[in-house]
Amino acid sequence: MLLADRVALVTGAGQGVGQGIALALAAEGARIAVTGRTLEKLQATCDLIAERGGDAHPVQCDVKSADSLRACVDAVVAHFGTVDILVNNAQEVPLGTLDEVTDESFMAGLESGPVATLRLMKLCRPHLGEGGCIVNLASSAAKRWDMTGYGAYAATKEAIRSLTRAAACEWGPEGIRTNVILPHAKSPGLAWWMENYPEEAAEFVASIPQRRVGECEADIGRFVALLCSDGSGYVNGQSIALDGGQAFLG
């Protein structure tokens, strides 16, 4: 197994992309701290991992709270002994035109996105050590042909890309690798958007060279497992689009 005996903390792992990543990491032998706001969803993910023979532990956490994040990391270390892999997935999404997005919505996006990402990276850093791996989640929204309605969301995600690059440069000498993925996947949020905006969704899928949206575990989770493995040991500070070829990041 690629990740035997490593401990992974995955935020927002109760559903969608976070759950897919948690399942894929567990399939490669990692022990998973399944974190998020809703205990029932966390336990459901843990049950799925256990059914497959893996080891997972639910930890309730609100990523917008510094105290909750600190308590989460403490609980994970107390249960598993360390953190080897951190996946920052959970975030509230501020969607709408610039006139429509409220201060409250934008601040929630910032607090749950780049602020929470930075806090968790700093909290986990003492435990990661040589061979530690951080995977943050961003979006290709800033590369859209039409940014209408996506400016606030893209701003929060671009901040995460900048923090990722800085961590890669500053902590790389310690043996900690930090990368960011930009995924398209069949999450509950994307499913809602596709159902409520069918014409835009059809254009979106048509713009993907592979003409499909990715699977949370098979397409996103398995790549994250590879990215966290020793086989990707020289990959650091990169933004990697997992989107069937839609975005050009150059």
Stockholm file with secondary structure:
# STOCKHOLM 1.0

chainA/1-250         MLLADRVALVTGAGQGVGQGIALALAAEGARIAVTGRTLEKLQATCDLIAERGGDAHPVQCDVKSADSLRACVDAVVAHFGTVDILVNNAQEVPLGTLDEVTDESFMAGLESGPVATLRLMKLCRPHLGEGGCIVNLASSAAKRWDMTGYGAYAATKEAIRSLTRAAACEWGPEGIRTNVILPHAKSPGLAWWMENYPEEAAEFVASIPQRRVGECEADIGRFVALLCSDGSGYVNGQSIALDGGQAFLG
#=GR chainA/1-250 SS CTTTTCEEEEETTTSHHHHHHHHHHHHTTCEEEEEESCHHHHHHHHHHHHHTTCCEEEEECCTTCHHHHHHHHHHHHHHHSCCSEEEECCCCCCCSCTTTCCHHHHHHHHIIIIIHHHHHHHHHHHHHCTTCEEEEECCGGGGCSCCTTTHHHHHHHHHHHHHHHHHHHHHGGGTCEEEEEEECBCCHHHHHHHHHCHHHHHHHHHTSTTCSCBCIIIIIIHHHHHHTSGGGTTCCSCEEEESTTCCCCC
#=GC SS_cons         CTTTTCEEEEETTTSHHHHHHHHHHHHTTCEEEEEESCHHHHHHHHHHHHHTTCCEEEEECCTTCHHHHHHHHHHHHHHHSCCSEEEECCCCCCCSCTTTCCHHHHHHHHIIIIIHHHHHHHHHHHHHCTTCEEEEECCGGGGCSCCTTTHHHHHHHHHHHHHHHHHHHHHGGGTCEEEEEEECBCCHHHHHHHHHCHHHHHHHHHTSTTCSCBCIIIIIIHHHHHHTSGGGTTCCSCEEEESTTCCCCC
//
